[in-house]
């Protein structure tokens, strides 16, 4: 399992939201690197809720999980 369960730090996130909002909400709630690091590796897409975020983090297997070239408009 990668990282710590981020859900307690995401109670103020405005869902659906993307990675940047998740990082902002978690940092504002005082999350440490064990939460912020895994959140930063998530693909830049919208997440419906904290459970979806946690599932995405838990399924991360160490391989690159997004291609930043595909994120450009």
C-alpha positions in Angstrom: 0.0 0.0 0.0 1.3 3.4 -0.9 1.1 6.2 1.7 -1.4 6.9 4.4 -5.1 7.1 4.0 -5.7 10.7 2.8 -9.5 10.9 3.5 -9.2 12.5 6.9 -7.3 15.4 5.2 -9.7 15.8 2.4 -12.9 16.7 4.2 -12.7 20.3 2.8 -12.1 19.2 -0.8 -14.8 20.3 -3.2 -15.7 17.2 -5.1 -15.5 16.4 -7.9 -12.0 17.8 -8.0 -8.6 17.2 -9.5 -5.2 16.5 -8.1 -4.4 20.2 -7.5 -7.5 20.7 -5.3 -6.7 17.5 -3.4 -3.2 18.7 -2.7 -4.5 22.1 -1.6 -7.1 20.6 0.7 -4.7 18.1 2.3 -2.0 20.7 2.8 -4.5 23.1 4.4 -5.5 20.3 6.7 -2.0 19.7 7.8 -1.2 16.5 5.9 2.4 15.4 5.9 4.6 14.0 3.1 3.2 10.5 3.7 -0.2 11.9 2.3 1.0 14.7 0.0 3.5 12.5 -1.8 1.0 9.8 -3.0 -1.6 12.5 -3.8 1.0 14.2 -6.1 1.4 11.0 -8.1 -2.2 10.7 -9.0 -3.3 11.2 -12.6 -4.6 14.8 -13.3 -8.3 13.9 -13.6 -11.4 14.5 -11.5 -12.1 12.4 -8.5 -15.7 11.9 -7.3 -14.9 11.5 -3.6 -12.4 10.5 -1.0 -13.0 6.8 -1.4 -12.1 7.2 -5.1 -8.9 9.0 -4.2 -7.9 6.3 -1.7 -8.7 3.5 -4.2 -6.5 5.2 -6.8 -3.6 5.5 -4.3 -3.9 1.9 -3.1 -3.9 0.6 -6.6 -0.7 2.5 -7.5 1.9 -0.2 -8.1 5.1 1.9 -8.6 4.8 2.4 -12.3 4.2 5.8 -13.9 0.5 6.3 -13.8 0.1 9.4 -16.0 1.6 10.9 -19.1 2.0 14.7 -18.6 2.2 15.2 -22.4 -1.4 14.0 -22.7 -2.5 16.6 -20.1 -1.6 19.6 -22.3 -4.6 21.2 -24.0 
